[in-house]
Amino acid sequence: MKELIDRLRDRQTLTKEQWIQLIRGRTPELSAYVFEEARKIRHLHYGHEVYVRGLIEFTNYCKNDCYYCGIRKSNTRAKRYRLSRQEIIECCEMGYELGFRTFVLQGGEDGFFDDDKMAEIIQTIRAGFADCAITLSIGEKSYESYRRFYEAGANRYLLRHETYNADHYGKLHPPGLLAADRQQCLWDLKEIGYQVGTGFMVGSPYQTEENLAEDMLFLKKLNPQMVGIGPFIPHHDTAFAKEPAGSKELTLFMLGLIRLMLPKVLLPATTALGTIDTKGREEGILAGANVVMPNLSPTSVRKDYSLYDNKICTGDEAAECRMCLANRMKSIGYEVVTDRGDSLNV
Ligand code: SAM
């Protein structure tokens, strides 16, 4: 099995069968080896720096009904909110003071924020924060909409493919939401010129090792600038409330493998990873990740952006989150930096 890891490190590619074999055959010893090799590559390209992105969760209204997600439209118990344009700008102002040079606007697919409103918000941020990257994470849109946002000043887009396999995708989403449509969005975003981030949940219901192998092959083919993966965590108001969460162990293993496959990719240690284990994000960095995404949303709405249960950092002020993460990174020998943190994977 070690030969497969060496092969991946040296050639950055494996066949589907090899991926399955490696994922199935993982052991603590092999994981330790993956992490060690992943760290070497990460240090080669990104040193001991950790990039931060300020996450602004600006709406939890959503027209979609993804079975795993706490803000799905049929969750009538979700307390819905929207931030005003002014509130969004205030988040950016505070973030800028705290050293953030990337703002991530994330939200449900909320029709209230139509293309005109989004373009206006993007233009306002672009005008006020010329040296910052603007990242959008607002779901599936038309080519035209994506282009409009890009022209308004957005640079990056996060859209997890969730799972590559169409059958598996169909078990996680209602009819009408299709894996192929989501994947097409990613190709569109790339073509327009965005730095693109995609990714998947680890341990989502019905996921097999074969599905994960297909996810890896898709990542290789798309060659995105960022890859966000995190464990699936059940939300009590969804159909998957009783499903087990994805494991930290497999999430870390996959992070390490992604670093070996896409050496220069930006790889966040996600909030979900920090939720299933208090040291999850530190371990993510030590497995090859190089980005953290503290929350800049106002504390008054934090707990309402509830995608899964027990989400961390819902009570902390932005400054506290930033400080806490800087200390956590320092404790393992890494340094949070004030930088746009563009991907070297171009
Ligand atoms: N609406 C946008 C979209 O579709 O990309 C952005 C918001 S969406 C809630 C952000 C991500 O949250 C999804 O891509 C999904 O992977 C993750 N997510 C949702 N529910 C989750 C859960 N129960 N456990 C872990 N991650 C979850």
Residues whose N, C-alpha, C, O or C-beta is under 5 A from the ligand:
A	BS01	SAM	Y68 C69 G70 G107 G108 E109 S137 I138 G139 L158 L159 R160 M201 P231 F232 I233 P234 H235 A272 L307 Y308
